[in-house]
């Protein structure tokens, strides 16, 4: 903020609060520089909320991080973390210059960023699960015709 406050750190990660459209809670992403050789422009982001498709989320993150500097690319990884029992979504953001990365890490992230997801809030949380479940389950008429065909 203007008073020189700093971001909250957890381990090596800077906490990046954000909200999703229509959600009444704060979601926390965690960011850090992507260590290693030739990584001076790479940001590693964990706990990325999946709203919409992976492509839509890459676009959403690109827009968010463009406020700090020109973004070259964003790639999302949705692989399952062993032992966590759930998917942990992470992303790699590559800036055009090291400046964008440094600005992102040094910025004070006091207020949550509003993520402009390409889809409605119904793709998050319980509503999303219920929708996926209903889409996955066959309708009663489809089930009945399959039973009739079998009998």
Secondary structure, 3 states (H helix, E strand, C coil): CCCCCCCCEECCEEEEEEEECCCCCCEEEEEEECCCCCCCCEEEEECCCCCCCHHHHHHHHHHHHCCCCCEEEEEEECCECCCCCCECCEEEEEECCHHHHHHHHHCCCCCCEEECCCCCHHHCHHHHHHHHHHHHCCCHHHHHHHHHHHC
